[in-house]
Amino acid sequence: MQEARHLQQIQPSYIREILAAATAEGVISLAGGLPASDGFPLSLMAESIAQLPNTPALFQYGETAGYRPLLAYLEEHYQVAPTHRMLVCSGSQQGLDIIARAFLNPGDGVAMEAPCYPGALQVFAMATACIHTVQQQATGPNLGELEALFASGKVKLFYAVPDFHNPTGISWTLETRKQVAALCRQYGVALVEDAPYRELRFAGEALPLVASFCPECSLVLRSFSKVSTPGLRLGVLSAPEDWLAPLIKIKQASDLHSSLPIQALLLDLIAHPQFPTHIQQLCQMYSGRYQALASALSESLGRRCEFEPVKGGMFIWLKLPGFDPLTVAKAALSKGVAIVPANAFYPNDTAPDSAIRLNFSHEAPDTLRTAVRRLASALV
Ligand SMILES: Cc1ncc(COP(=O)(O)O)c(C=O)c1O
């Protein structure tokens, strides 16, 4: 059977082929966006897992919006805007897909920072949206470019990752947050604020969500993948109450609701008295891994590389002036280290910058140092 037209325009990616080779034996992969497996809070979940059979109702069909006690906890915990309602999703990735399917018509304009999260590029490409990119700077999106784009009337929705961006690790300044919110309001553009890395801060002060400055035109996506485990596949979306009905329709058609036993398990975990300590320890672990990777890069590559320091998240965006990122990715793989070339983070795999993304959350410091030695040997 022939695949649907909206899928035919998505080309098989050469980069995905490179990534497939990243799992070969002996290869150290800094390519994935994986949290540390040794940081999973499994011991905090053990008792809840054992107790699940004592509540048979959890194994029945449930409400599409989510497990009520979990929704009540999250509304309180995140101090969700009083005009917003929440919808539990099977990962924030599903939340994004639901938003695109609920609100985008073919050809509708979506703005994103470039480079951008490939999972979002994929969702918007499948929705046959028209993707417009705005250059990212150290403070956030280039506001002049963003305003010109909004003023052109071509954009319905702005997708953004203001905390510890994937792939660059950049966090927007407070001023940028306020200005983007003001622009969304002025031009009637809906903001989709994707915040999966927000809790992974190991330096500096937390800043307010951009959505807190324009709640009436914002949707917020949160993920539990990075603070619990990705395998639970849970995230939560919040949106103005009158935007919820189309989202619920799509969620219902897609999977009726997210797994109830897993939602109950997540509630027990995040309400566990030791959970804040778990997050602190995770941030400490990531801080140590980041320092190890950053120092090894400076020692082994010196002036051949440039990167902005990050204060959290899971990635370093390593600029390698004069190198072609795809060639670097192939050469690195031949030396036993997998990285993602910049091309993966732009529409149509075309990268204007010579950069690669390195993940520091998954591997231990010694392995990260070995990976950098291998990378350095590939850059000759
Ligand atoms: C920016 C961004 N949004 C969403 C996701 C998807 O996360 P989840 O596991 O909650 O679906 C990721 C995953 O890495 C991500 O980097």
The ligand as an SDF file (V2000), in Angstrom:
LIG
                    3D

 16 16  0  0  0  0  0  0  0  0999 V2000
   12.7090   19.8760   23.1900 C   0  0  0  0  0  0  0  0  0  0  0  0
   12.0740   18.5520   23.3870 C   0  0  0  0  0  0  0  0  0  0  0  0
   10.7380   18.4580   23.4240 N   0  0  0  0  0  0  0  0  0  0  0  0
   10.1210   17.2810   23.6040 C   0  0  0  0  0  0  0  0  0  0  0  0
   10.8440   16.1110   23.7640 C   0  0  0  0  0  0  0  0  0  0  0  0
   10.0950   14.8130   23.9320 C   0  0  0  0  0  0  0  0  0  0  0  0
   10.0660   14.4280   25.2550 O   0  0  0  0  0  0  0  0  0  0  0  0
    9.0820   13.2970   25.8180 P   0  0  0  0  0  0  0  0  0  0  0  0
    9.9480   12.1670   26.2210 O   0  0  0  0  0  0  0  0  0  0  0  0
    8.3640   13.9390   26.9610 O   0  0  0  0  0  0  0  0  0  0  0  0
    8.1280   12.9310   24.7200 O   0  0  0  0  0  0  0  0  0  0  0  0
   12.2400   16.1490   23.7460 C   0  0  0  0  0  0  0  0  0  0  0  0
   13.0020   14.9070   23.8970 C   0  0  0  0  0  0  0  0  0  0  0  0
   14.1730   14.8430   23.9390 O   0  0  0  0  0  0  0  0  0  0  0  0
   12.8700   17.4030   23.5480 C   0  0  0  0  0  0  0  0  0  0  0  0
   14.2020   17.5230   23.5020 O   0  0  0  0  0  0  0  0  0  0  0  0
  1  2  1  0
  2  3  1  0
  2 15  2  0
  3  4  2  0
  4  5  1  0
  5  6  1  0
  5 12  2  0
  6  7  1  0
  7  8  1  0
  8  9  2  0
  8 10  1  0
  8 11  1  0
 12 13  1  0
 12 15  1  0
 13 14  2  0
 15 16  1  0
M  END
$$$$
